[in-house]
Amino acid sequence: MRGVDTYQGRGLIADPIHQYILYTRPDGIPGESTEQDLLDSPWMQRLRRVPQLQSARWVFPAAEHSRFQHSLGAMHLAGRFAQQLHPSLKAEFPDAPSAALLEELLRMSGLLHDIGHGPFGHFFDDNFLADFGLTHEIVGQRIIREQIADLIRALRRSPSGPFETGEAINPDWICYLMGKDRTHPEAEHPRWLAHLKPLLSGIYTADNMDYVLRDAYMCGVAVGPIDIERIIYYSFFSEKGLTLDRSGLQAFTMFLNARFYMYTNVYYHRTTRGIDLHLKEIFRDTMRIIFPWDLRKDLHPYLHLTEWTLLEDVGRWHDSDDAERRALGAEWRHVLDRKLKWRMAGEEVLDQIGPDPAHVWSRAVCSTPERVAECAFQTAARHAGRPGGAFLLRQDPRRRGRPRSVTGHGAARSTPCRRRDARTVGHCGRRRCCSSRLAVTSSSSRCREPAPSACARTPRRPAARSRPATCSSGLTPTTNRVRRADTRRTRSQRPCR
């Protein structure tokens, strides 16, 4: 019967990425909580109804996985890191905790790192939580401290074994590890805690190593081999923090390439960015109706706010007696039925990081053919620090206004831009180039022109003259390598200044 004892208090979860995920479950010890208690808590179960890929699941039909599945995978990889890194952490910090506590601390940080996410993930942060000075991480930290802290304090073992006598996990340690805004530990935190931070907020983490593998698998995207085990094996702690031995560099490079591929081809897919632009026009008004509470004061209503509940509500609004809900419902119906309002007109990648937004826009306008000059344009900015640049999208002429022809001649351009204030620059029929203060009306071929102080520049069409050789690509010669979507030129393209 000794073999039976091996399985008491532990269980397995089948997973398509990691095969099996081990977890702790109740074993009849009074006052003890386990990972199963946290998994079955309402706040963790809520993540089953928050999809992992927000708008991208309307582009990749199989990508219907949730934040809950990803959290389980991050928990598993965080535990694998702990098993590998404990000896080197103990060598650097003799007062480091037991291997079991370190493992459980990292596993809980991986499990709970996304617990504050709302519907549409990071889009929800930018277009709702930001209005309250919040992020999903700040909300998640509140959930941990106010809702599940007692469960965390009562943990007494990891899947590998029990903690040493007197050891317990402080919930604030998890809040520190998962919070990207908390770069320095508190004075009361143990010295070794800061060394664990890169495992949740670094270049390669339990978080991004799981989502790259999981999202690629669920989307059906082939990203090539990713040797996670080799990266973990060659990771260790030195006096400088998390360190990767040179023998793991090739596997690390493979992972970075796969991650970059996922960003350029899945997370920032042109159709996904177009859907996000449409959602941005109606999201704040929608949330004002659906969620009238202030999250800074009242946390409990957030438990019932998921993407499932939001889409069920807005899906019925087009039949509402209220005029505002009916108008919003009509727009939501277009989104739900994939009647896309914005489509990418062109893309160009330059070896230049962080240019001035007005300068980016002026170069895009310079290479725009005359026949699409009256279309409304917006840039679809990407997250700061993420791979890649910004798309330039035009409103779909089939949805609004009279038909306009766009052919494959590099109709519009975009450049890598990591500044968030580059997202709302616009372009109207008079070829005015304005700064980010310009209010773009995507439902019309015209834009509301701001006060003169808001206009960064007004590039006029120059008089007829010979085209300078340096502007043959429609761009200023600021880089040595340019990848262009189409190298053909049209008669209607005009040179950049």
N, C-alpha and C positions, 0 to 999 in steps of 0.2 A: 504493500500500500504506500510505500514511500514515494513511488513515482507519481501517485495522485497528488501529493502535496506540492509537487513542482508547478502544477497548474492552478492551485488555489490562489485567489486574489488577483488573477491576471486573465486577460482575454485577448483575442485577435480580431482585427477588423480587416476584411479583404479590401484591397485597394488596387486599381489598375496600374498605378505607377510604381508603388513600392512593394507590391505583392501582399504583404501582411504588415499591419501596424499593431504593435503590442501596446496594451494599455492596462492600467490597474483598475480593479473593481472591488466592491465591498467583500470583506473577508471576516465579518463578524467581530471586528475590533471596536469596542465602544468609543465614541467620540472621534473616530477617524473618518476623514473624507478621502475620496479617491478621484481619479481622473474621470471615471464614469459619472460621478456626481456633477462634475463641471460640464461634461459633455451633454448631460441631460438637463442642465439648467435652462430656463426659458431664454436667457440672453444668448446662449450658444445655439440653441435650436432655432432661434430667429434667423441665424445666418444661412439656414437651409433655404430660406425664401429671399435671399439676396444673391443674385447671379454673380459669378466671378468676372465676367467679361462685359458687363453693361451693354453698350450699343453694339459691340462687335458680334454679339450672338445673333443679330439680325443679318449679319454678313456670312457667318459660318454656322450653318444650321445645327451642327452637332454640338456646338459649344454651349450646352445647357447646364454645365456644372456650377456649383455654388461656392460661396465663400466658406461654407462649412467643410466641404471636401478639401479645399486648399489649406484650411487651418489644421486639419488632421495631418496632411502631408508635411506642413511646416513643423508641427510638433515632432513628428518622426525624425526629420532631418536634424532638428535642434538636439534631440537626444543622441543621435549618432555623433554629432560634433562634440557633445559633452564627454562621451566615452573616449574619444580620441584625445581631447585636449586636457583632461583632468591632470595627468601626470606632469605636463609642462606648466600648467597653472600652479600646481603645488610646488614645483621647483622655484617658480618666481615669487610665490607668496606662501610661506609656510603656514600662515593662518587661514589658508583657503579651506572651504568646507569639504565635507565628505563627497565622494564620487556620486553617491545616490542623490544628495541634495543638489549638487551642481546639475546633474542630469534632469531632475524634476524642475528645477528653476528654469532651465532653458526650454524644456518641453512646454511648460506652462506659458512662457513668453511667446513661443511659436504658436501655441494654440489660441492665445487671446489677442494676438497682435492686430487682428482685423475685427474685433468684437464691436467696435464703434462705427463700422461702415453702414451707410444708408443706401437707399435705392440709387442705382446707377453709379455706385462706387465713388471714384475720384471726381467725376462730374458733379456729384452731389456736394462734395467739399467746395468746389469752385463756385457753384451757382446757388448754394443755400447756406451751408454752414459758415462760409466766409463772411456772410452778412452779419453774423453774430460773433465774429472773431474766433471761430471754432474750426477744428479739423476733426476727422474721424479718430485720430489718435487721442486728442484731448477728450472727446466724448468717451472713447474706450477706457481711458484712465479713470474717468468718473465712474463708469460702470464697474470697473474692478474695485475701486475703493468703496463704493457705496452699495453695491449689489452682491458681489461674490467674494469679498475679502475674507469673510469667515470661513468659507470653503477652502480658500487657499491656505490660510493659517493652519487649518486642521489636516493638511496633507502630511503624511508621515513616511512615505516610501515612494520610490520610483519603480518602474518595471524591473530594474536590476537588483533592488534590495532596499532595506529600511535605512532611514537617516540614522546618524549617530545620536546618542542621548542628548536631549536638550536642543536639537536643531529644528528649525522651522523656517518656512519661506515667508519673507516680508512682502506683502503685496506691492509696496512702493518700489521694491527692486524690479518687479515686472514692469511697472509704469515707467521706470527710468529706461529699461532696456528697449521697450517698444516705442518710446517717444523720440522721434527725430529732432524735435525742438529742444530736447534736454541733452545738451552735448557734454555737460559736466555733471558728475555725481554730487549729491548733497554731502554736507560735512559728516552727517551721521552714517553714510553708506560705507560699507567695508572697502578697503583699498582695491581688492581684486575685482570688484564689480565692473569698473570701467573697462577692464580688459575684455569683458564679454559683450560690450556694446556692438562691435563690428559684426557679430554673428546675427544681429537683427537689423542693423542699419549700416551695412558696409557694401563693399563691391560685390562680394559673393556671400550670400546669407542663406539661412534656412528658408527664408521667405522667397527670394527670387530664384533659388535653385529649384524649389518645388513648382512655382508657377510657370517657369519656362518649360519644364518637362510636362506638366499637367495640361497647360493651355495648348501646347503643340499637339499633344496626343488627342485632346478633345476636339480640336479644330481640324484634325486630319492634315496638319502641316508637317512636312518632313524637314527637320532642322539639322539632321546629321547626328552623329554620336555625341553624347555628353557623358563624360566619365566622372560622375559625381563621387564615386567611391575613391578614386585616385586623388581628387581635390581634398577630400576630407582626410585621407590617410597622410598626405604631405602637409597638412596644416598643423601648426603648433604655436604656443605662446613664447615670445621672447621678451626682453626688457622693453621693446618698442611696441608690444601688443601682438595682435594676431599676425602671424607670419606664414608665408607659403614657401616651402622648400623649392629649389629650382627644378627638382624632378617632377613637380606638379604643374610647371608653367604651361606645358603644351595642353594639358587637360583644361587648365584655366582659360587659355586662349580659345579653345573649342567652345567653352561655355559662353564666353563673351560674344563670340561670333553668332552663336545660337540665339542669345538674348537680343543682340542687335537685329537679327533677322525677324524675330517675333515683333519687335517694335515697329519696324518699317513695313512689315507685311500683314500684321494682325492688329496690334493695338492702335496703330496710326494708319490703318487702311483708309483709302480715300473715301469710301462710302461711309465708314464709321465716323470720320470727321464731318462729313456732310450731315449725317443724322444728328450729331452733337450740336451743329450749328442750328438746326431746326429746333431741337429741344431747348436750346438756350433762349430762344425767343419766347417760349411759353412756360418755362419751368418755374420761375419765381412766382408768377401769377398763380400757377397751379398749386405750389406749395403753400401759398398764403391761404388758400381755401382748404386744402387737405390737412395741413398741419399748422393750426393757428397758435400753437404753444411756443414759448420761449425756452429753448433747450438749456439756457444758462440757469434757469430757475426750476424747470419741471422736466425731470428725466423720464419718468414712467411712461408717458404717451409714446416715447420713442420705441418702446418695446414692440408696439403694434404697427410701426411704420416700416414696411418692407416694399420691395419692388412688386410683389404679388398684390398687396393691398392697393398700392398706388395705381397699377395698371387696371385692376378691376374697377376702381372708382372712375377713372377718367374714361374708360371704355364705354361707360353709360352716359356720359355727359352730353353727347351729341343729340340726345333726345330730351335734355333737361328743359324745364320751363324758364329757368334763369338764363338771361341773354349772355352773361359773361361765361357761364359754364358751357353753354351751347357753342359759343365761339371757340373756347379752348378745346372742347370736345371734338370739334371738327378738325382742328389741327392735330390733336392726338390720334384721331382716326386715320389721318394721312400717315403719321409715323407708324402706327400699328399695322397698317396695310402696306407699308413700304412704298408709299407714293412719295418719292424723294424730292425734296424741294431744292437741295443744293447738290451740284455735281462738280467734280474737279475739272477745271479747264486746262490745267497744265502743271508741270512740276519741273524744278531744276534744283540740283544739289551743288552747292559751292563749298569750297574749302575756306569758309570764313565763318567765324563764330561771333554772335552778338552784335550785328550792325545796328545802326540807328533805325527805328521802325519806319520813319518817314523816308529814309534813303532806300530801305527795302522796297517800299511801296512805289517809289518813283521809278526804280529800275523795272519793276513789274509792269507798270503802265507803259513804259517806253517800248516794250516788246509786245504790246497787245494790238492785234489787228483791228482795223477800223470797223469791221463788220460786227465785232462783239463789244464795241466801245460803250454801247448803251446798256449792257447787262450790268446787274448789280454784282459786286464782288465782295468777298470777305476772306481774310486769312484765317486758317484754322491752326492756331498756335499749339505747340506741343509743350509738355511739362518741362520746366526748367531742369537742365542737367540730364535730360533723357537723350537717347541717341536720335540723330536726324534733325530735320528742320521743320518748316511750316508749309502747309499746303495753301494754295490759293484756289478758292472755289467760287464758281459762279452760280447764280440762281438758275434752276432748271427752267428754260423757257416754256416747257410744256405745262408747267404749273401756273405761271403768272405771265400776264402781258402777251404781246404779240410774239409769234415765233421768230427766232433769230438763229442764223446758221453759224455753227462753230465747226471748223474742220481741223484736222490734225496737223496744225502748223505751229505748235507751241503757243496756243492761244493766250495763255497767261503764265506767269512765272512765280516761283517762290524761292526763298533762300533760307538756309538754316538760321533760326532766330530763337534764342533762348530767353528773350525778354518778354514777359507776360503782357506788357502794354502794347504788343504788336498785333493783338488779335482783332481789334475793332477798327482797323483802318479800312477805308472804303474807296470806291471808285464810281463815278457817275458819268453821264453821257457827255459832259463838258470837259472830260479829262482833267478834272481837278484832282490834285494829290494832297490829301489832308492827313493830319496827325491822328493819333488814337482818340482824340476828342470828337472826331466826326461821327455823327449818328447815322448809321446805315439803315435804310429802309429796304429790306430784301424783297418786300412785296411789290416793289415798283422799280422801274428802270431809272428812277431819279433818287437822289439822296438829299436830305435836309442839310443845307450848308451852314456851318457854324459861323460864329463871329470871326472877324479877321484874325484875332489873336490866336484862334485855335488852328489856323491853317499853317502847316509847317512850310509849305512851298507850293507854288502853282506852276508846274512845268507846262509851258505853252508849246503848241506845235510850231516848230521852227519853219522859217521860210525855206523854199526849195533850195537844196544845196546837195553837193555830193556827199555820199555817206563815207565817213572816215573808216579806214580799214580796221582801226582798233575797236570799232563797235559792230563788227559784222555779226556778232552773236546776239546783239541786242542788250549787252551788259557791259558795264565798265570793266576794264582789265584789272581786277583786283586779285585774281587767283591764277595759279598755274595749271590747275586741273579742273575742268568743268564737265559734268555729265549732263547732257541735254536730252530731253525727251524726243526732240525732233530737230534736226539741224537745218531743215529747209526754211527758207525765208519767203515771205510774201511781199507783194508790192505795197501792201498797206502798213507794213511795219516801219516804224520810224526809229532813228538812232537815239541812243542815250546821250545825255550831255556829259 
